[in-house]
Amino acid sequence: MSELCKTVQELLPWLLTETLSSAEIVSTLNHVKECDACKRELAFLVAVKNSAVSVWGSQPDPAFRDQLWARIQAAQFQAPRRRTGWIRNIPAALSQAVSPFLLGRDAVRFAFRSLSAGFTKIFAALIP
């Protein structure tokens, strides 16, 4: 299927609802005349539309439309909430606690110099 066919098949429902511009209508119909796949797709969509019209008439019942709209508005999509507990934060806390020891004595002094001298003395005493 060519890119033109894909584009035309995306436009076919809008053709049936008469919401295409004049230029789009002309180009879509010209392609459908030449392309069997697009012709079959248009025939299928026309059959679906005719079936819907035979069941509901040309317009759906206003009460049905109002009920449907109310259900759509009531059914707000809510992504499932992720459980976040303290266990999830353990790897990050451990890496922060262990990294000064892995980086060495100078890294500890540099890392905590701006915080306070107390931290430097504590960690310097812990690192051989």
N, CA, C and O atoms as a Tinker XYZ file with bonds, in Angstrom:
   512  protein
     1  N      0.857000   -1.172000    0.000000    73     2
     2  CA     0.000000    0.000000    0.000000    64     1     3
     3  C      0.904000    1.237000    0.000000    63     2     4     5
     4  O      1.825000    1.354000    0.809000    81     3
     5  N      0.628000    2.118000   -0.892000    73     3     6
     6  CA     1.453000    3.322000   -1.025000    64     5     7
     7  C      1.084000    4.352000    0.050000    63     6     8     9
     8  O      0.051000    4.250000    0.713000    81     7
     9  N      1.950000    5.329000    0.194000    73     7    10
    10  CA     1.686000    6.416000    1.150000    64     9    11
    11  C      0.427000    7.186000    0.759000    63    10    12    13
    12  O     -0.325000    7.640000    1.622000    81    11
    13  N      0.203000    7.330000   -0.546000    73    11    14
    14  CA    -0.993000    8.030000   -1.014000    64    13    15
    15  C     -2.244000    7.268000   -0.600000    63    14    16    17
    16  O     -3.233000    7.867000   -0.177000    81    15
    17  N     -2.195000    5.929000   -0.724000    73    15    18
    18  CA    -3.349000    5.121000   -0.308000    64    17    19
    19  C     -3.610000    5.275000    1.189000    63    18    20    21
    20  O     -4.759000    5.404000    1.613000    81    19
    21  N     -2.547000    5.262000    1.983000    73    19    22
    22  CA    -2.716000    5.429000    3.427000    64    21    23
    23  C     -3.358000    6.777000    3.743000    63    22    24    25
    24  O     -4.248000    6.873000    4.587000    81    23
    25  N     -2.893000    7.808000    3.056000    73    23    26
    26  CA    -3.437000    9.147000    3.284000    64    25    27
    27  C     -4.900000    9.212000    2.879000    63    26    28    29
    28  O     -5.729000    9.772000    3.596000    81    27
    29  N     -5.211000    8.635000    1.725000    73    27    30
    30  CA    -6.598000    8.661000    1.239000    64    29    31
    31  C     -7.497000    7.867000    2.175000    63    30    32    33
    32  O     -8.610000    8.300000    2.475000    81    31
    33  N     -7.031000    6.711000    2.640000    73    31    34
    34  CA    -7.868000    5.904000    3.525000    64    33    35
    35  C     -8.095000    6.590000    4.871000    63    34    36    37
    36  O     -9.114000    6.355000    5.522000    81    35
    37  N     -7.165000    7.425000    5.286000    73    35    38
    38  CA    -7.397000    8.216000    6.499000    64    37    39
    39  C     -8.433000    9.311000    6.260000    63    38    40    41
    40  O     -9.117000    9.734000    7.191000    81    39
    41  N     -8.549000    9.768000    5.019000    73    39    42
    42  CA    -9.503000   10.837000    4.697000    64    41    43
    43  C    -10.910000   10.320000    4.398000    63    42    44    45
    44  O    -11.868000   11.091000    4.442000    81    43
    45  N    -11.048000    9.029000    4.095000    73    43    46
    46  CA   -12.352000    8.500000    3.680000    64    45    47
    47  C    -13.464000    8.715000    4.715000    63    46    48    49
    48  O    -14.563000    9.106000    4.321000    81    47
    49  N    -13.243000    8.481000    6.008000    73    47    50
    50  CA   -14.335000    8.756000    6.954000    64    49    51
    51  C    -14.763000   10.226000    6.945000    63    50    52    53
    52  O    -15.943000   10.537000    7.112000    81    51
    53  N    -13.797000   11.122000    6.750000    73    51    54
    54  CA   -14.116000   12.550000    6.712000    64    53    55
    55  C    -14.846000   12.898000    5.420000    63    54    56    57
    56  O    -15.641000   13.838000    5.380000    81    55
    57  N    -14.574000   12.140000    4.374000    73    55    58
    58  CA   -15.308000   12.330000    3.116000    64    57    59
    59  C    -16.784000   12.012000    3.330000    63    58    60    61
    60  O    -17.662000   12.736000    2.860000    81    59
    61  N    -17.046000   10.914000    4.051000    73    59    62
    62  CA   -18.434000   10.514000    4.294000    64    61    63
    63  C    -19.173000   11.489000    5.205000    63    62    64    65
    64  O    -20.386000   11.661000    5.080000    81    63
    65  N    -18.455000   12.119000    6.108000    73    63    66
    66  CA   -19.117000   13.082000    7.001000    64    65    67
    67  C    -19.131000   14.486000    6.418000    63    66    68    69
    68  O    -19.593000   15.432000    7.055000    81    67
    69  N    -18.623000   14.606000    5.209000    73    67    70
    70  CA   -18.629000   15.872000    4.467000    64    69    71
    71  C    -17.887000   16.973000    5.222000    63    70    72    73
    72  O    -18.360000   18.106000    5.311000    81    71
    73  N    -16.720000   16.626000    5.763000    73    71    74
    74  CA   -15.938000   17.615000    6.495000    64    73    75
    75  C    -14.603000   17.923000    5.821000    63    74    76    77
    76  O    -13.761000   18.605000    6.404000    81    75
    77  N    -14.403000   17.431000    4.605000    73    75    78
    78  CA   -13.174000   17.721000    3.864000    64    77    79
    79  C    -13.318000   19.024000    3.083000    63    78    80    81
    80  O    -14.427000   19.454000    2.763000    81    79
    81  N    -12.198000   19.632000    2.788000    73    79    82
    82  CA   -12.218000   20.819000    1.932000    64    81    83
    83  C    -12.489000   20.381000    0.492000    63    82    84    85
    84  O    -12.398000   19.196000    0.172000    81    83
    85  N    -12.815000   21.323000   -0.360000    73    83    86
    86  CA   -13.109000   21.012000   -1.766000    64    85    87
    87  C    -11.922000   20.342000   -2.443000    63    86    88    89
    88  O    -12.093000   19.373000   -3.182000    81    87
    89  N    -10.724000   20.850000   -2.196000    73    87    90
    90  CA    -9.529000   20.274000   -2.818000    64    89    91
    91  C     -9.299000   18.846000   -2.341000    63    90    92    93
    92  O     -8.911000   17.983000   -3.129000    81    91
    93  N     -9.538000   18.590000   -1.047000    73    91    94
    94  CA    -9.366000   17.234000   -0.517000    64    93    95
    95  C    -10.397000   16.278000   -1.101000    63    94    96    97
    96  O    -10.088000   15.121000   -1.383000    81    95
    97  N    -11.619000   16.763000   -1.281000    73    95    98
    98  CA   -12.667000   15.925000   -1.873000    64    97    99
    99  C    -12.276000   15.521000   -3.283000    63    98   100   101
   100  O    -12.374000   14.348000   -3.644000    81    99
   101  N    -11.833000   16.485000   -4.082000    73    99   102
   102  CA   -11.468000   16.209000   -5.476000    64   101   103
   103  C    -10.305000   15.227000   -5.540000    63   102   104   105
   104  O    -10.361000   14.249000   -6.286000    81   103
   105  N     -9.261000   15.474000   -4.772000    73   103   106
   106  CA    -8.095000   14.586000   -4.834000    64   105   107
   107  C     -8.421000   13.193000   -4.303000    63   106   108   109
   108  O     -7.932000   12.199000   -4.841000    81   107
   109  N     -9.238000   13.109000   -3.260000    73   107   110
   110  CA    -9.614000   11.806000   -2.706000    64   109   111
   111  C    -10.444000   11.016000   -3.706000    63   110   112   113
   112  O    -10.180000    9.836000   -3.937000    81   111
   113  N    -11.442000   11.656000   -4.299000    73   111   114
   114  CA   -12.289000   10.954000   -5.266000    64   113   115
   115  C    -11.513000   10.558000   -6.520000    63   114   116   117
   116  O    -11.760000    9.489000   -7.078000    81   115
   117  N    -10.591000   11.389000   -6.970000    73   115   118
   118  CA    -9.766000   11.027000   -8.128000    64   117   119
   119  C     -8.923000    9.794000   -7.835000    63   118   120   121
   120  O     -8.767000    8.928000   -8.697000    81   119
   121  N     -8.387000    9.710000   -6.637000    73   119   122
   122  CA    -7.587000    8.536000   -6.288000    64   121   123
   123  C     -8.466000    7.291000   -6.171000    63   122   124   125
   124  O     -8.082000    6.214000   -6.626000    81   123
   125  N     -9.647000    7.438000   -5.559000    73   123   126
   126  CA   -10.538000    6.292000   -5.367000    64   125   127
   127  C    -10.975000    5.715000   -6.712000    63   126   128   129
   128  O    -11.162000    4.504000   -6.830000    81   127
   129  N    -11.138000    6.561000   -7.723000    73   127   130
   130  CA   -11.512000    6.072000   -9.060000    64   129   131
   131  C    -10.464000    5.126000   -9.620000    63   130   132   133
   132  O    -10.801000    4.188000  -10.343000    81   131
   133  N     -9.202000    5.358000   -9.297000    73   131   134
   134  CA    -8.095000    4.590000   -9.873000    64   133   135
   135  C     -7.626000    3.430000   -8.995000    63   134   136   137
   136  O     -7.008000    2.497000   -9.509000    81   135
   137  N     -7.896000    3.455000   -7.707000    73   135   138
   138  CA    -7.322000    2.487000   -6.762000    64   137   139
   139  C     -8.403000    1.528000   -6.257000    63   138   140   141
   140  O     -9.383000    1.953000   -5.646000    81   139
   141  N     -8.213000    0.233000   -6.518000    73   139   142
   142  CA    -9.199000   -0.766000   -6.095000    64   141   143
   143  C     -9.254000   -0.922000   -4.572000    63   142   144   145
   144  O    -10.332000   -1.098000   -4.004000    81   143
   145  N     -8.099000   -0.859000   -3.915000    73   143   146
   146  CA    -8.075000   -1.014000   -2.454000    64   145   147
   147  C     -8.841000    0.124000   -1.777000    63   146   148   149
   148  O     -9.613000   -0.108000   -0.847000    81   147
   149  N     -8.627000    1.333000   -2.239000    73   147   150
   150  CA    -9.328000    2.484000   -1.658000    64   149   151
   151  C    -10.814000    2.458000   -2.017000    63   150   152   153
   152  O    -11.658000    2.898000   -1.237000    81   151
   153  N    -11.119000    1.939000   -3.198000    73   151   154
   154  CA   -12.518000    1.796000   -3.610000    64   153   155
   155  C    -13.239000    0.819000   -2.678000    63   154   156   157
   156  O    -14.368000    1.073000   -2.261000    81   155
   157  N    -12.574000   -0.313000   -2.350000    73   155   158
   158  CA   -13.166000   -1.295000   -1.430000    64   157   159
   159  C    -13.335000   -0.695000   -0.033000    63   158   160   161
   160  O    -14.348000   -0.926000    0.626000    81   159
   161  N    -12.349000    0.068000    0.411000    73   159   162
   162  CA   -12.429000    0.699000    1.734000    64   161   163
   163  C    -13.588000    1.690000    1.794000    63   162   164   165
   164  O    -14.314000    1.739000    2.787000    81   163
   165  N    -13.762000    2.473000    0.740000    73   163   166
   166  CA   -14.871000    3.425000    0.696000    64   165   167
   167  C    -16.200000    2.691000    0.686000    63   166   168   169
   168  O    -17.142000    3.107000    1.361000    81   167
   169  N    -16.291000    1.596000   -0.076000    73   167   170
   170  CA   -17.531000    0.811000   -0.115000    64   169   171
   171  C    -17.850000    0.239000    1.267000    63   170   172   173
   172  O    -19.008000    0.220000    1.685000    81   171
   173  N    -16.818000   -0.226000    1.972000    73   171   174
   174  CA   -17.013000   -0.755000    3.321000    64   173   175
   175  C    -17.532000    0.336000    4.256000    63   174   176   177
   176  O    -18.476000    0.109000    5.013000    81   175
   177  N    -16.923000    1.507000    4.204000    73   175   178
   178  CA   -17.350000    2.601000    5.079000    64   177   179
   179  C    -18.767000    3.069000    4.760000    63   178   180   181
   180  O    -19.529000    3.416000    5.661000    81   179
   181  N    -19.111000    3.076000    3.487000    73   179   182
   182  CA   -20.480000    3.443000    3.091000    64   181   183
   183  C    -21.467000    2.421000    3.644000    63   182   184   185
   184  O    -22.540000    2.791000    4.121000    81   183
   185  N    -21.109000    1.122000    3.584000    73   183   186
   186  CA   -21.987000    0.076000    4.118000    64   185   187
   187  C    -22.164000    0.227000    5.625000    63   186   188   189
   188  O    -23.268000    0.057000    6.142000    81   187
   189  N    -21.084000    0.546000    6.326000    73   187   190
   190  CA   -21.175000    0.756000    7.778000    64   189   191
   191  C    -22.065000    1.952000    8.085000    63   190   192   193
   192  O    -22.899000    1.895000    8.989000    81   191
   193  N    -21.888000    3.030000    7.337000    73   191   194
   194  CA   -22.704000    4.225000    7.565000    64   193   195
   195  C    -24.172000    3.930000    7.280000    63   194   196   197
   196  O    -25.046000    4.351000    8.038000    81   195
   197  N    -24.450000    3.210000    6.195000    73   195   198
   198  CA   -25.835000    2.879000    5.860000    64   197   199
   199  C    -26.462000    1.977000    6.917000    63   198   200   201
   200  O    -27.644000    2.118000    7.230000    81   199
   201  N    -25.679000    1.051000    7.471000    73   199   202
   202  CA   -26.195000    0.184000    8.536000    64   201   203
   203  C    -26.535000    1.002000    9.773000    63   202   204   205
   204  O    -27.569000    0.786000   10.405000    81   203
   205  N    -25.668000    1.933000   10.110000    73   203   206
   206  CA   -25.928000    2.778000   11.277000    64   205   207
   207  C    -27.163000    3.639000   11.063000    63   206   208   209
   208  O    -27.970000    3.819000   11.976000    81   207
   209  N    -27.307000    4.166000    9.867000    73   207   210
   210  CA   -28.473000    5.006000    9.566000    64   209   211
   211  C    -29.747000    4.175000    9.621000    63   210   212   213
   212  O    -30.777000    4.655000   10.093000    81   211
   213  N    -29.689000    2.915000    9.137000    73   211   214
   214  CA   -30.889000    2.077000    9.165000    64   213   215
   215  C    -31.290000    1.721000   10.595000    63   214   216   217
   216  O    -32.474000    1.536000   10.877000    81   215
   217  N    -30.327000    1.623000   11.489000    73   215   218
   218  CA   -30.635000    1.289000   12.877000    64   217   219
   219  C    -31.080000    2.522000   13.658000    63   218   220   221
   220  O    -32.095000    2.476000   14.353000    81   219
   221  N    -30.337000    3.619000   13.552000    73   219   222
   222  CA   -30.600000    4.799000   14.366000    64   221   223
   223  C    -31.264000    5.944000   13.627000    63   222   224   225
   224  O    -31.667000    6.917000   14.265000    81   223
   225  N    -31.390000    5.877000   12.361000    73   223   226
   226  CA   -31.880000    7.008000   11.596000    64   225   227
   227  C    -30.708000    7.909000   11.255000    63   226   228   229
   228  O    -29.554000    7.557000   11.500000    81   227
   229  N    -30.999000    9.057000   10.699000    73   227   230
   230  CA   -29.913000    9.931000   10.259000    64   229   231
   231  C    -29.151000   10.550000   11.428000    63   230   232   233
   232  O    -27.954000   10.810000   11.307000    81   231
   233  N    -29.807000   10.785000   12.534000    73   231   234
   234  CA   -29.164000   11.352000   13.721000    64   233   235
   235  C    -29.496000   10.473000   14.921000    63   234   236   237
   236  O    -30.611000    9.961000   15.020000    81   235
   237  N    -28.553000   10.294000   15.823000    73   235   238
   238  CA   -28.877000    9.537000   17.029000    64   237   239
   239  C    -29.874000   10.303000   17.888000    63   238   240   241
   240  O    -29.976000   11.527000   17.812000    81   239
   241  N    -30.592000    9.567000   18.690000    73   239   242
   242  CA   -31.564000   10.152000   19.601000    64   241   243
   243  C    -30.842000   11.120000   20.544000    63   242   244   245
   244  O    -29.814000   10.759000   21.117000    81   243
   245  N    -31.360000   12.341000   20.717000    73   243   246
   246  CA   -30.691000   13.306000   21.604000    64   245   247
   247  C    -30.505000   12.782000   23.030000    63   246   248   249
   248  O    -29.498000   13.085000   23.671000    81   247
   249  N    -31.453000   12.010000   23.526000    73   247   250
   250  CA   -31.318000   11.462000   24.882000    64   249   251
   251  C    -30.149000   10.480000   24.938000    63   250   252   253
   252  O    -29.387000   10.464000   25.905000    81   251
   253  N    -30.016000    9.664000   23.894000    73   251   254
   254  CA   -28.888000    8.727000   23.832000    64   253   255
   255  C    -27.568000    9.487000   23.795000    63   254   256   257
   256  O    -26.616000    9.135000   24.491000    81   255
   257  N    -27.524000   10.523000   22.981000    73   255   258
   258  CA   -26.301000   11.317000   22.863000    64   257   259
   259  C    -25.944000   11.962000   24.204000    63   258   260   261
   260  O    -24.774000   11.992000   24.586000    81   259
   261  N    -26.950000   12.477000   24.921000    73   259   262
   262  CA   -26.701000   13.098000   26.222000    64   261   263
   263  C    -26.212000   12.076000   27.252000    63   262   264   265
   264  O    -25.307000   12.353000   28.038000    81   263
   265  N    -26.834000   10.878000   27.234000    73   263   266
   266  CA   -26.398000    9.827000   28.158000    64   265   267
   267  C    -24.967000    9.389000   27.849000    63   266   268   269
   268  O    -24.162000    9.187000   28.758000    81   267
   269  N    -24.661000    9.246000   26.570000    73   267   270
   270  CA   -23.316000    8.842000   26.169000    64   269   271
   271  C    -22.293000    9.891000   26.589000    63   270   272   273
   272  O    -21.230000    9.555000   27.112000    81   271
   273  N    -22.612000   11.143000   26.363000    73   271   274
   274  CA   -21.690000   12.218000   26.734000    64   273   275
   275  C    -21.484000   12.266000   28.252000    63   274   276   277
   276  O    -20.371000   12.500000   28.723000    81   275
   277  N    -22.550000   12.044000   29.008000    73   275   278
   278  CA   -22.431000   12.031000   30.468000    64   277   279
   279  C    -21.537000   10.880000   30.927000    63   278   280   281
   280  O    -20.735000   11.045000   31.846000    81   279
   281  N    -21.673000    9.716000   30.292000    73   279   282
   282  CA   -20.818000    8.570000   30.649000    64   281   283
   283  C    -19.363000    8.834000   30.292000    63   282   284   285
   284  O    -18.460000    8.447000   31.033000    81   283
   285  N    -19.135000    9.485000   29.169000    73   283   286
   286  CA   -17.758000    9.797000   28.763000    64   285   287
   287  C    -17.127000   10.756000   29.757000    63   286   288   289
   288  O    -15.977000   10.573000   30.157000    81   287
   289  N    -17.869000   11.772000   30.156000    73   287   290
   290  CA   -17.332000   12.742000   31.110000    64   289   291
   291  C    -17.120000   12.123000   32.487000    63   290   292   293
   292  O    -16.183000   12.492000   33.196000    81   291
   293  N    -17.984000   11.183000   32.870000    73   291   294
   294  CA   -17.860000   10.553000   34.185000    64   293   295
   295  C    -16.673000    9.597000   34.244000    63   294   296   297
   296  O    -16.088000    9.388000   35.307000    81   295
   297  N    -16.329000    9.029000   33.119000    73   295   298
   298  CA   -15.251000    8.028000   33.080000    64   297   299
   299  C    -13.919000    8.680000   32.779000    63   298   300   301
   300  O    -13.298000    8.401000   31.753000    81   299
   301  N    -13.487000    9.536000   33.665000    73   299   302
   302  CA   -12.189000   10.182000   33.497000    64   301   303
   303  C    -11.110000    9.123000   33.660000    63   302   304   305
   304  O    -11.144000    8.314000   34.588000    81   303
   305  N    -10.166000    9.145000   32.751000    73   303   306
   306  CA    -9.071000    8.183000   32.819000    64   305   307
   307  C     -8.144000    8.560000   33.954000    63   306   308   309
   308  O     -7.677000    9.694000   34.055000    81   307
   309  N     -7.895000    7.599000   34.789000    73   307   310
   310  CA    -6.954000    7.812000   35.874000    64   309   311
   311  C     -5.893000    6.728000   35.786000    63   310   312   313
   312  O     -6.196000    5.536000   35.850000    81   311
   313  N     -4.669000    7.150000   35.640000    73   311   314
   314  CA    -3.571000    6.199000   35.585000    64   313   315
   315  C     -3.454000    5.517000   36.941000    63   314   316   317
   316  O     -3.657000    6.143000   37.980000    81   315
   317  N     -3.128000    4.240000   36.922000    73   315   318
   318  CA    -2.982000    3.564000   38.207000    64   317   319
   319  C     -1.874000    4.202000   39.031000    63   318   320   321
   320  O     -0.795000    4.511000   38.525000    81   319
   321  N     -2.159000    4.387000   40.278000    73   319   322
   322  CA    -1.197000    5.042000   41.164000    64   321   323
   323  C     -0.091000    4.079000   41.539000    63   322   324   325
   324  O     -0.339000    2.953000   41.969000    81   323
   325  N      1.109000    4.535000   41.370000    73   323   326
   326  CA     2.244000    3.706000   41.744000    64   325   327
   327  C      2.440000    3.795000   43.242000    63   326   328   329
   328  O      2.352000    4.865000   43.844000    81   327
   329  N      2.703000    2.660000   43.814000    73   327   330
   330  CA     2.976000    2.648000   45.240000    64   329   331
   331  C      4.408000    3.089000   45.457000    63   330   332   333
   332  O      5.353000    2.505000   44.925000    81   331
   333  N      4.538000    4.103000   46.229000    73   331   334
   334  CA     5.880000    4.570000   46.553000    64   333   335
   335  C      6.066000    4.436000   48.046000    63   334   336   337
   336  O      5.371000    5.074000   48.837000    81   335
   337  N      6.985000    3.623000   48.409000    73   335   338
   338  CA     7.282000    3.430000   49.819000    64   337   339
   339  C      8.746000    3.721000   50.075000    63   338   340   341
   340  O      9.517000    4.023000   49.164000    81   339
   341  N      9.092000    3.624000   51.310000    73   339   342
   342  CA    10.469000    3.932000   51.680000    64   341   343
   343  C     11.439000    2.894000   51.139000    63   342   344   345
   344  O     12.615000    3.204000   50.949000    81   343
   345  N     10.982000    1.666000   50.885000    73   343   346
   346  CA    11.872000    0.615000   50.372000    64   345   347
   347  C     12.409000    0.992000   48.994000    63   346   348   349
   348  O     13.544000    0.662000   48.651000    81   347
   349  N     11.611000    1.663000   48.231000    73   347   350
   350  CA    12.029000    2.049000   46.881000    64   349   351
   351  C     13.226000    3.006000   46.918000    63   350   352   353
   352  O     14.006000    3.051000   45.967000    81   351
   353  N     13.375000    3.757000   47.985000    73   351   354
   354  CA    14.442000    4.747000   48.087000    64   353   355
   355  C     15.730000    4.201000   48.689000    63   354   356   357
   356  O     16.733000    4.912000   48.741000    81   355
   357  N     15.721000    2.965000   49.140000    73   355   358
   358  CA    16.907000    2.395000   49.783000    64   357   359
   359  C     18.126000    2.382000   48.864000    63   358   360   361
   360  O     19.199000    2.794000   49.305000    81   359
   361  N     18.023000    1.925000   47.596000    73   359   362
   362  CA    19.235000    1.920000   46.755000    64   361   363
   363  C     19.863000    3.305000   46.595000    63   362   364   365
   364  O     21.087000    3.432000   46.623000    81   363
   365  N     19.055000    4.323000   46.431000    73   363   366
   366  CA    19.603000    5.675000   46.282000    64   365   367
   367  C     20.268000    6.136000   47.577000    63   366   368   369
   368  O     21.335000    6.749000   47.542000    81   367
   369  N     19.654000    5.849000   48.700000    73   367   370
   370  CA    20.230000    6.257000   49.981000    64   369   371
   371  C     21.545000    5.527000   50.246000    63   370   372   373
   372  O     22.507000    6.122000   50.733000    81   371
   373  N     21.578000    4.240000   49.923000    73   371   374
   374  CA    22.815000    3.483000   50.125000    64   373   375
   375  C     23.934000    3.990000   49.233000    63   374   376   377
   376  O     25.079000    4.109000   49.669000    81   375
   377  N     23.602000    4.288000   47.990000    73   375   378
   378  CA    24.651000    4.777000   47.092000    64   377   379
   379  C     25.188000    6.126000   47.564000    63   378   380   381
   380  O     26.381000    6.397000   47.424000    81   379
   381  N     24.340000    6.956000   48.109000    73   379   382
   382  CA    24.798000    8.244000   48.633000    64   381   383
   383  C     25.644000    8.063000   49.892000    63   382   384   385
   384  O     26.605000    8.800000   50.114000    81   383
   385  N     25.285000    7.089000   50.704000    73   383   386
   386  CA    26.024000    6.872000   51.947000    64   385   387
   387  C     27.380000    6.219000   51.703000    63   386   388   389
   388  O     28.345000    6.509000   52.410000    81   387
   389  N     27.459000    5.341000   50.711000    73   387   390
   390  CA    28.682000    4.584000   50.455000    64   389   391
   391  C     29.638000    5.320000   49.531000    63   390   392   393
   392  O     30.847000    5.108000   49.618000    81   391
   393  N     29.145000    6.165000   48.664000    73   391   394
   394  CA    30.005000    6.798000   47.658000    64   393   395
   395  C     31.178000    7.583000   48.244000    63   394   396   397
   396  O     32.256000    7.532000   47.651000    81   395
   397  N     31.057000    8.297000   49.346000    73   395   398
   398  CA    32.245000    8.993000   49.874000    64   397   399
   399  C     33.366000    8.026000   50.263000    63   398   400   401
   400  O     34.546000    8.338000   50.107000    81   399
   401  N     32.985000    6.853000   50.769000    73   399   402
   402  CA    33.996000    5.873000   51.153000    64   401   403
   403  C     34.681000    5.282000   49.932000    63   402   404   405
   404  O     35.874000    4.977000   49.968000    81   403
   405  N     33.929000    5.121000   48.852000    73   403   406
   406  CA    34.499000    4.558000   47.635000    64   405   407
   407  C     35.377000    5.564000   46.901000    63   406   408   409
   408  O     36.334000    5.178000   46.228000    81   407
   409  N     35.064000    6.831000   47.023000    73   407   410
   410  CA    35.830000    7.853000   46.311000    64   409   411
   411  C     37.140000    8.205000   47.009000    63   410   412   413
   412  O     38.063000    8.705000   46.366000    81   411
   413  N     37.234000    7.960000   48.272000    73   411   414
   414  CA    38.481000    8.201000   48.975000    64   413   415
   415  C     38.418000    9.398000   49.904000    63   414   416   417
   416  O     37.431000   10.131000   49.948000    81   415
   417  N     39.505000    9.572000   50.645000    73   415   418
   418  CA    39.581000   10.597000   51.679000    64   417   419
   419  C     39.455000   12.018000   51.119000    63   418   420   421
   420  O     38.756000   12.849000   51.699000    81   419
   421  N     40.122000   12.305000   50.000000    73   419   422
   422  CA    40.070000   13.654000   49.433000    64   421   423
   423  C     38.680000   13.997000   48.922000    63   422   424   425
   424  O     38.240000   15.142000   49.023000    81   423
   425  N     37.993000   13.008000   48.376000    73   423   426
   426  CA    36.644000   13.259000   47.875000    64   425   427
   427  C     35.707000   13.614000   49.013000    63   426   428   429
   428  O     34.829000   14.464000   48.866000    81   427
   429  N     35.896000   12.960000   50.148000    73   427   430
   430  CA    35.038000   13.248000   51.299000    64   429   431
   431  C     35.264000   14.675000   51.766000    63   430   432   433
   432  O     34.307000   15.407000   52.018000    81   431
   433  N     36.513000   15.071000   51.880000    73   431   434
   434  CA    36.794000   16.435000   52.329000    64   433   435
   435  C     36.229000   17.457000   51.356000    63   434   436   437
   436  O     35.682000   18.481000   51.765000    81   435
   437  N     36.366000   17.171000   50.055000    73   435   438
   438  CA    35.862000   18.101000   49.048000    64   437   439
   439  C     34.339000   18.143000   49.055000    63   438   440   441
   440  O     33.745000   19.216000   48.946000    81   439
   441  N     33.711000   16.985000   49.180000    73   439   442
   442  CA    32.256000   16.900000   49.094000    64   441   443
   443  C     31.576000   17.633000   50.236000    63   442   444   445
   444  O     30.511000   18.221000   50.046000    81   443
   445  N     32.172000   17.606000   51.414000    73   443   446
   446  CA    31.500000   18.175000   52.563000    64   445   447
   447  C     32.083000   19.497000   53.026000    63   446   448   449
   448  O     31.663000   20.031000   54.052000    81   447
   449  N     33.011000   20.015000   52.313000    73   447   450
   450  CA    33.640000   21.270000   52.716000    64   449   451
   451  C     32.605000   22.388000   52.789000    63   450   452   453
   452  O     32.638000   23.208000   53.707000    81   451
   453  N     31.696000   22.423000   51.835000    73   451   454
   454  CA    30.730000   23.514000   51.811000    64   453   455
   455  C     29.622000   23.328000   52.837000    63   454   456   457
   456  O     28.963000   24.298000   53.210000    81   455
   457  N     29.408000   22.116000   53.293000    73   455   458
   458  CA    28.327000   21.893000   54.245000    64   457   459
   459  C     28.732000   22.314000   55.648000    63   458   460   461
   460  O     28.089000   23.159000   56.272000    81   459
   461  N     29.788000   21.720000   56.121000    73   459   462
   462  CA    30.313000   22.118000   57.432000    64   461   463
   463  C     31.604000   21.363000   57.680000    63   462   464   465
   464  O     31.867000   20.331000   57.063000    81   463
   465  N     32.393000   21.884000   58.575000    73   463   466
   466  CA    33.661000   21.227000   58.897000    64   465   467
   467  C     33.417000   19.966000   59.709000    63   466   468   469
   468  O     34.252000   19.061000   59.722000    81   467
   469  N     32.291000   19.902000   60.375000    73   467   470
   470  CA    31.992000   18.737000   61.208000    64   469   471
   471  C     31.908000   17.451000   60.408000    63   470   472   473
   472  O     32.419000   16.418000   60.842000    81   471
   473  N     31.277000   17.495000   59.254000    73   471   474
   474  CA    31.167000   16.302000   58.429000    64   473   475
   475  C     32.533000   15.827000   57.971000    63   474   476   477
   476  O     32.810000   14.628000   57.974000    81   475
   477  N     33.375000   16.748000   57.583000    73   475   478
   478  CA    34.708000   16.383000   57.107000    64   477   479
   479  C     35.474000   15.653000   58.200000    63   478   480   481
   480  O     36.136000   14.651000   57.928000    81   479
   481  N     35.392000   16.135000   59.415000    73   479   482
   482  CA    36.112000   15.503000   60.520000    64   481   483
   483  C     35.561000   14.111000   60.808000    63   482   484   485
   484  O     36.321000   13.179000   61.070000    81   483
   485  N     34.263000   13.977000   60.759000    73   483   486
   486  CA    33.646000   12.675000   61.042000    64   485   487
   487  C     34.056000   11.656000   59.988000    63   486   488   489
   488  O     34.509000   10.561000   60.322000    81   487
   489  N     33.896000   12.016000   58.704000    73   487   490
   490  CA    34.224000   11.068000   57.647000    64   489   491
   491  C     35.729000   10.847000   57.534000    63   490   492   493
   492  O     36.156000    9.747000   57.184000    81   491
   493  N     36.526000   11.840000   57.814000    73   491   494
   494  CA    37.980000   11.664000   57.787000    64   493   495
   495  C     38.410000   10.679000   58.862000    63   494   496   497
   496  O     39.368000    9.931000   58.668000    81   495
   497  N     37.720000   10.668000   59.977000    73   495   498
   498  CA    38.052000    9.725000   61.045000    64   497   499
   499  C     37.647000    8.307000   60.666000    63   498   500   501
   500  O     38.264000    7.344000   61.119000    81   499
   501  N     36.614000    8.173000   59.838000    73   499   502
   502  CA    36.144000    6.850000   59.436000    64   501   503
   503  C     36.974000    6.236000   58.324000    63   502   504   505
   504  O     37.076000    5.013000   58.231000    81   503
   505  N     37.567000    7.066000   57.482000    73   503   506
   506  CA    38.328000    6.564000   56.338000    64   505   507
   507  C     39.790000    6.428000   56.741000    63   506   508   509
   508  O     40.393000    7.388000   57.221000    81   507
   509  N     40.367000    5.240000   56.548000    73   507   510
   510  CA    41.772000    5.051000   56.938000    64   509   511
   511  C     42.724000    5.807000   56.046000    63   510   512
   512  O     43.937000    5.748000   56.247000    81   511
